Amino acid sequence: MATLSDIPGRVLLVGAGKMGGAMLEGWLDLGLDPALAAVIDPGPPPEIAALIEARGVALNPLNGGPPAVMLLAVKPQVAPDVLARVAPLADAGTLIVSVMAGRTLGFLESYFPAGTAVVRSIPNTPAAIGRGVTVAVPNGAVTSDQMNIADALLRATGGVEWVEDEALIDVATAVSGSGPAYVFLLAEALAAAGVEAGLPADMADRLAQATVAGAGELMVRTGIDPAQLRRNVTSPNGTTAAALAVLMDEEKGFGPLLAEAVAAAAKRSRELAG
């Protein structure tokens, strides 16, 4: 597995917003030489601008030659304009890595010379605190060494899962990309249910948020299957069993509802990708 020190040249980050900024911070924390990092962004957020200045990272460089890696972290709606301007900075040996939602390998390839190595990926918002997960797919030009380099860069913000079929990116978007919103909604709805049952609103919020965060951390730290963890806290004929009888209803429970939600998100992802 490659490390950031194995990258044979500069890493050019295009877009230093929340996701791009988190990635830059992760790279530098993991030992990427600031002299080998460069950022293109007309107005990075103050905290990222301060990081760039403090670490001596080049901002909007006018020269320096083609980068070894160009990572695209701009909003998908501005991608056509941005790519038209930055694509000439790359050459046939540059590895292109995208974290833009909804922009396909075909779209990305159209801006670069034939045979350019391109990786499309979809991270999620916990990447901002180094606890994200990214699903990535390479095009046919990506070598094993380039895949390892892309993996090392993407791991700066959490785990990475690779797929061979680009169609699975739409499903990953629906599960992990949009998934944090489902969890936030769970905390929101749990707190609201607590208020309806009689808890003070501020207490209900604290209990719901701590419960969701703690349960997630328990899964991470123990590595125990979620279904087993659920069984571990469910006493026969107890309070949890009573609640789960509602949530696990085969027709109107949490399972079929979430399956419908994921299907809707995946469908929308395909529509946005064209």
Beta strands, then each sheet from edge to edge (+ up, - down):
strand 1: 11-14
strand 2: 37-40
strand 3: 58-59
strand 4: 69-72
strand 5: 95-98
strand 6: 118-122
strand 7: 132-138
strand 8: 158-162
sheet 1: 3+ 2+ 1+ 4+ 5+ 6+ 7- 8-
end
